[in-house]
Amino acid sequence: MNGSEDGQSVVVVGGGIVGLACADELVRAGHRVTLCDPSPGAGATYAAAGMLAPGGEAWFGEESLLRLGRESLARWPSFAAGLSERSGVDVDLRADGTLLVAGDRSDLEEVRRTCRLLSLAGVRVDELDRRDLKVKEPRLSSRVLGGAFLPDDHQVNPRRVVAALLAVLGDCVVRQRAVPTEDGVLLEDGTRLRADVVVLATGATGLPRVRPVRGEIVRVRTPDAPTCVLRARLHGERVYVVPRHDGELVIGATEEEHPAEQTAPMPTVGGVARLLETARALVPGLETAHVLEVVARDRPGSPDNGPLIGPVPVHGPARRLLAGGHHRGGVLLAPITAAAICAHVAEREVPHAARAFLPNRFDLSERDEDQCT
C-alpha cells in the first residue's frame, strides 16, 4: 500500500472511474491505498459517454440528486486540470453545453417541464424554437420542433480519465479480484490484505440495493460532427449524441433491466437499431458515418436512482464504505464521491450535498450485508 504511515490503510475494491477517483483522493490525503480490480476501467466506465450534465439528467422528485450533480460538476474543472497535470494525460474536458431537442409536441412538453424544474433550481437554461435550434446546431434535422440549451453542462472523455488515474496511481493498483473479509480483503491468488477500511466500488454487482441496468452505445466517426452534446426525445424515443475529438461521436443509450446472474452484457440488434434510427432522424448526416464500435455494459442502478456513498454496518475490525449505485451519473459524480469517501475514511465532515446519499436511507438487511462479503 502506498501513502503516508500516518494515514489509514484502505483497500478500494473496484476500478471504474468512481473507485479510481476514490483511490486517488485517498492517496493524496496521505492514506495507504491499494485498489483491486482485474480490469480497471473495463466496466460501465468503458461505455460511458462522459456527459457532465446534471441539468440534462434532472427530473422531478430527484432534486437532491440534481444538487449532488451540480456540486460535482463544479469540482470537475479543478479535478481535470490537476489530474492532467499530474499524469500528463489530456482528459478532453469540454464546456460546450447541451442541447435538449424535441421532435413533436409531446416531446417538447417534456423539455419544457425540465426547463421549469431547472429554472426553479437556479440552473441556467435557454428555451429555443426550431429556428434557434438550427442556428445553434445546423446539423440537426429540419423536422425538430424545439428545445433548450444548457450552457453550463460539460463533457469529458472517461477512457482518458481512467488512463490518467491509472498513471498517477501506479503500483497502488493490483489487477486481481478481491472479496471483502472481516479484516480486509482476500485476493484471488489467496493473498490476504488487512485494512482499516474497505471501500466497495464494484459497479453493478456486489453492493446492497444495487442492480444492473444494461445500456448499449455506438461509436461512429464523421467529418461533419455536431459541436455540442445533443440529448433528444424524438416521438418518445430517447437518444444522445456526444462529440469527441477527430469527428468521433458516442451515440447512446438504451436502458434495460437484467438480472446480475445472466451472461455478460452483449449488444442486441434491436437496441442498436433503435439507437441508429433515432440518431439518424436527429442528425441526417450520420447516414454516411463510419461505425467504430458497438458496446454494451451494465450500469449500477439503485431504488431511487441515487448513489450509495458511506458506511454500512459489518462484523469485524475493518470499516466498510460503499461507493456505488451511480446509475447514469458515475462519471459526473466521481469527484464528489471521492471527496465524500475520503471524508468518511477520516471521519470528518462530508460535503453537504452527499449527506442525502448515505446507504442507511435504505433498510439494509443481513442478506444485504452478506451480498458485500
C-alpha positions in Angstrom: 0.0 0.0 0.0 1.2 3.5 -0.9 0.8 6.6 1.2 1.9 8.2 4.5 2.5 6.0 7.5 0.3 8.5 9.4 -2.8 7.7 7.3 -5.1 4.7 7.4 -4.7 1.5 5.4 -7.5 1.4 2.8 -8.4 -1.1 0.1 -10.7 0.0 -2.7 -12.4 -2.8 -4.5 -13.5 -1.8 -8.0 -11.6 0.1 -10.6 -14.2 2.0 -12.5 -13.9 5.8 -12.6 -15.5 6.1 -9.2 -13.2 3.6 -7.5 -10.1 5.1 -9.2 -11.1 8.6 -8.2 -11.7 7.5 -4.6 -8.3 5.8 -4.5 -6.5 8.9 -5.9 -8.2 11.2 -3.4 -7.3 8.9 -0.5 -3.6 8.7 -1.7 -3.4 12.4 -1.9 -4.9 12.7 1.6 -2.0 10.6 2.9 -3.6 7.2 3.3 -2.0 3.8 2.4 -4.1 2.7 -0.5 -4.5 -0.5 -2.6 -7.0 -0.7 -5.4 -8.1 -4.2 -6.6 -9.6 -4.9 -10.0 -8.7 -7.4 -12.6 -9.5 -5.0 -15.5 -9.7 -1.4 -14.3 -11.9 0.9 -16.4 -13.4 -2.0 -18.4 -16.9 -1.9 -16.9 -19.6 0.7 -17.2 -16.9 3.4 -17.5 -15.6 2.0 -20.7 -19.0 2.5 -22.4 -19.8 5.9 -20.7 -20.3 8.9 -22.9 -18.8 11.3 -20.3 -21.7 13.8 -20.1 -21.2 16.1 -17.1 -24.8 17.2 -17.3 -26.8 17.3 -14.1 -29.3 19.6 -15.9 -29.8 17.1 -18.7 -30.4 14.3 -16.3 -32.7 16.3 -13.9 -36.2 15.1 -13.1 -38.9 15.9 -10.6 -38.5 14.2 -7.3 -34.7 13.9 -7.7 -33.8 17.4 -6.5 -31.2 16.1 -4.1 -29.5 14.2 -7.0 -29.5 17.4 -9.0 -27.8 19.3 -6.2 -25.2 16.5 -5.9 -24.6 16.6 -9.6 -24.2 20.4 -9.7 -21.7 20.3 -6.8 -19.7 17.6 -8.5 -19.8 19.4 -11.8 -18.3 22.5 -10.0 -15.4 20.3 -8.9 -14.7 18.9 -12.4 -12.5 21.7 -13.9 -10.0 21.6 -11.0 -10.2 17.8 -10.8 -9.5 17.5 -14.5 -6.7 20.1 -14.5 -4.9 18.6 -11.6 -5.2 15.1 -12.9 -3.9 16.1 -16.4 -1.0 18.0 -14.8 0.0 15.0 -12.6 -0.5 12.3 -15.2 0.4 14.1 -18.5 -2.9 12.9 -20.0 -5.3 15.3 -21.6 -8.8 14.2 -20.4 -10.5 16.3 -23.0 -12.8 18.3 -20.7 -15.2 20.5 -22.8 -17.6 23.2 -21.7 -19.7 23.4 -24.9 -23.1 22.9 -23.2 -26.0 20.6 -24.0 -28.9 21.0 -26.5 -32.2 19.4 -25.4 -34.1 18.6 -28.6 -37.8 17.7 -29.1 -39.3 16.0 -32.1 -43.0 16.6 -31.5 -45.4 18.4 -29.2 -45.3 15.7 -26.5 -41.5 15.7 -26.6 -41.5 19.5 -26.4 -43.7 19.5 -23.3 -41.3 17.2 -21.6 -38.4 19.6 -22.4 -40.5 22.5 -21.1 -41.2 20.6 -17.8 -37.4 20.0 -17.5 -36.8 23.7 -18.1 -39.2 24.7 -15.4 -37.6 22.4 -12.9 -34.1 23.7 -13.8 -35.2 27.3 -13.5 -36.6 26.7 -10.0 -33.3 25.1 -9.1 -31.3 28.1 -10.3 -29.8 26.3 -13.4 -29.3 28.4 -16.5 -31.5 27.3 -19.3 -32.5 29.0 -22.6 -35.6 27.7 -24.4 -35.2 27.6 -28.1 -37.7 27.3 -31.0 -37.0 25.3 -34.2 -35.2 28.2 -35.9 -32.9 28.9 -32.8 -32.1 25.2 -32.6 -30.9 25.1 -36.2 -28.8 28.2 -35.7 -27.2 26.7 -32.7 -26.6 23.3 -34.4 -27.1 23.4 -38.2 -26.6 19.6 -38.5 -29.9 19.0 -36.8 -32.9 17.7 -38.8 -35.2 20.4 -40.0 -38.1 18.4 -38.5 -37.2 19.0 -34.9 -39.8 21.2 -33.1 -37.9 23.0 -30.4 -35.8 22.5 -27.3 -33.4 24.2 -24.9 -29.8 25.0 -24.4 -28.0 24.2 -21.1 -24.8 26.4 -21.3 -23.2 25.1 -18.0 -23.1 21.4 -18.9 -19.7 19.9 -19.7 -18.3 16.6 -21.0 -15.1 14.6 -20.6 -13.6 11.5 -22.1 -13.9 8.8 -19.5 -11.4 6.5 -21.1 -8.8 9.2 -20.9 -9.7 9.9 -17.3 -9.2 6.2 -16.5 -5.8 6.3 -18.2 -4.8 9.4 -16.2 -5.9 7.9 -12.9 -4.1 4.6 -13.6 -0.9 6.6 -14.4 -1.0 8.5 -11.1 -1.9 5.5 -9.0 0.9 3.4 -10.4 1.7 0.4 -8.2 -1.3 1.1 -5.9 -3.3 -0.9 -8.4 -3.5 -4.7 -8.0 -5.0 -6.4 -11.1 -6.9 -9.1 -9.2 -10.4 -9.8 -7.9 -10.8 -9.2 -4.2 -13.5 -10.3 -1.8 -14.0 -8.3 1.4 -13.4 -10.1 4.7 -13.8 -9.0 8.3 -10.3 -7.5 8.5 -9.7 -6.5 4.9 -9.9 -8.4 1.6 -8.9 -11.8 0.1 -7.3 -11.7 -3.3 -8.0 -14.4 -5.9 -4.4 -15.7 -5.6 -5.1 -16.4 -1.9 -3.3 -13.3 -0.6 -4.9 -11.6 2.4 -4.7 -7.8 2.6 -5.6 -6.3 6.0 -7.0 -2.9 6.1 -8.6 -0.3 8.4 -11.2 0.5 5.8 -12.5 -1.3 2.7 -14.3 0.8 0.1 -16.6 -1.2 -2.3 -16.9 0.5 -5.7 -17.9 -2.7 -7.6 -20.3 -1.2 -10.1 -23.5 -3.2 -10.9 -22.7 -6.2 -8.7 -21.8 -7.0 -5.1 -23.5 -4.0 -3.5 -26.7 -4.0 -1.5 -29.7 -2.4 -3.2 -27.7 -2.0 -6.5 -28.9 -3.8 -9.6 -27.6 -3.9 -13.2 -29.3 -1.7 -15.8 -27.9 -2.6 -19.2 -27.1 0.1 -21.8 -25.8 0.0 -25.3 -23.7 2.6 -27.2 -22.4 3.0 -30.7 -19.3 5.0 -31.6 -19.1 6.4 -35.1 -16.9 8.9 -36.9 -18.0 11.6 -39.4 -16.2 14.7 -40.8 -19.4 16.7 -40.2 -20.0 16.1 -36.4 -22.2 18.2 -34.2 -20.3 20.7 -31.9 -22.0 20.1 -28.6 -23.9 17.4 -26.8 -27.3 16.6 -28.1 -29.9 15.0 -25.9 -33.1 14.3 -27.8 -36.5 12.8 -27.5 -38.0 12.1 -30.9 -41.6 10.8 -30.9 -40.9 9.2 -27.5 -37.5 7.6 -28.4 -34.5 8.9 -26.5 -31.0 9.3 -27.8 -27.9 11.3 -27.0 -25.1 12.2 -29.4 -21.8 13.2 -27.8 -18.9 14.7 -29.9 -15.3 13.6 -29.2 -12.1 14.7 -31.0 -11.4 13.9 -34.6 -15.1 13.6 -35.6 -15.9 10.7 -33.2 -19.4 10.6 -31.8 -20.8 8.5 -29.0 -24.5 7.5 -29.6 -26.5 6.1 -26.7 -28.1 4.8 -24.7 -30.6 2.1 -24.2 -31.7 1.0 -20.8 -32.9 -2.5 -19.9 -33.1 -4.3 -16.6 -31.1 -7.5 -16.4 -30.5 -9.9 -13.5 -26.9 -9.9 -12.4 -26.6 -13.7 -12.8 -27.2 -13.6 -16.6 -24.5 -13.6 -19.2 -22.0 -10.8 -19.8 -23.5 -7.7 -21.5 -23.8 -8.0 -25.2 -25.3 -5.5 -27.7 -28.6 -6.5 -29.3 -29.8 -5.9 -32.9 -33.0 -4.3 -31.6 -31.2 -1.9 -29.2 -28.5 -0.9 -31.7 -31.1 -0.4 -34.5 -33.2 1.9 -32.3 -30.2 4.0 -31.4 -29.0 4.4 -35.0 -32.5 5.0 -36.4 -33.2 7.7 -33.8 -29.7 9.3 -34.2 -30.1 9.4 -38.0 -33.5 11.1 -37.6 -31.9 13.7 -35.3 -28.7 14.3 -37.4 -29.4 13.2 -41.0 -25.7 13.5 -41.9 -24.9 10.4 -39.8 -26.1 8.3 -42.7 -22.5 8.2 -44.1 -20.7 8.0 -40.7 -18.3 5.1 -40.1 -19.2 2.7 -37.3 -16.2 2.3 -35.0 -17.5 0.3 -32.0 -20.7 -1.2 -30.5 -20.6 -1.8 -26.7 -22.9 -2.9 -24.0 -22.3 -2.6 -20.3 -24.3 -2.8 -17.1 -24.8 0.5 -15.1 -25.3 0.2 -11.3 -28.9 1.3 -10.5 -30.4 2.0 -7.1 -34.1 2.1 -5.9 -34.2 5.9 -6.0 -31.6 6.4 -8.8 -29.2 8.0 -6.3 -25.7 6.6 -5.3 -24.9 4.9 -2.1 -22.0 6.8 -0.5 -20.9 6.0 3.0 -20.6 3.4 5.7 -22.5 0.1 6.2 -22.5 -2.0 9.4 -20.3 -5.0 9.3 -18.8 -7.6 11.7 -15.1 -7.3 12.2 -12.4 -4.6 12.7 -12.3 -3.3 9.1 -14.8 -0.5 8.5 -16.7 -0.8 5.2 -17.8 2.1 2.9 -19.9 1.9 -0.2 -19.3 4.0 -3.3 -21.8 2.7 -5.8 -25.3 2.8 -7.4 -24.4 5.9 -9.5 -26.6 4.6 -12.4 -26.1 7.1 -15.3 -24.0 9.5 -13.3 -20.8 7.7 -12.4 -18.5 10.0 -14.5 -20.3 13.2 -13.3 -20.3 12.2 -9.7 -16.8 10.8 -9.4 -15.2 13.9 -7.8 -17.9 14.5 -5.2 -18.0 10.7 -4.4 -14.2 10.7 -3.9 -14.3 13.7 -1.6 -17.2 12.2 0.4 -15.4 8.8 0.8 -12.2 10.5 1.8 -14.2 12.4 4.5 -15.8 9.2 5.7 -12.4 7.5 6.0 -11.1 10.4 8.1 -14.4 10.6 10.0 -14.7 14.2 9.3 -17.5 16.4 7.8 -18.9 15.1 4.5 -19.8 17.5 1.6 -23.3 18.7 2.3 -24.8 17.5 -1.0 -23.6 14.0 -0.4 -25.2 13.6 3.0 -28.6 12.6 1.4 -27.0 9.6 -0.2 -25.9 7.5 2.8 -26.6 3.8 2.4 -28.7 3.8 5.6 -31.5 5.6 3.8 -32.5 2.1 2.7 -33.3 -0.8 5.0 -30.2 -2.8 4.7 -30.9 -6.3 6.0 -28.5 -9.1 7.0 -29.0 -10.5 3.5 -27.8 -7.2 2.0 -24.7 -7.3 4.2 -24.0 -10.8 3.0 -24.0 -9.5 -0.6 -20.9 -7.5 0.2 -19.0 -10.5 1.6 
